[in-house]
Amino acid sequence: MNKTIVKKPWGQEEILEINDRYMVKKLTMKEGHRCSLQYHQKKRETIYILQGQLRILTGQTQQDLIARGYGPHESITIEPRVLHRMEAVKDSVYLESSSPEIDDVVRVQDDYQRK
């Protein structure tokens, strides 16, 4: 598979592999930016930080979100239906390994007015 690069308002994602069993993406997020507050119905994902520093928020509801900082060589696994958001404290590069449901995203909040 050829790598696919998808530009995002907060940086970019590079799809390294997608098949019927798993997906791997390399994401670059610019300092001061963040992705949507979102959850997935089926998708389970593991985030592994390569460089930079991310603040990752997780929780069952918006009222119980917990923020934790992650640096290089740290990881977190996010289960389906868990609200989450990645925020770049510094320019960051990270890997996302997940089940292959590429379009399984429900945005709850978005800084860029995406649906």
Buried (B, 14 or more C-beta within 10 A) or exposed (E): EEEEEEEBBBBBBBBBEBEEEEBBBBBBBBEEBBBBBBBBEEBBBEBBBEEBBBBBBBBEEEEEBEEEEBEEEBEBEBEBEBBBBBBBBEBBBBBBBBBBBEEBBEBEEBEEEEE
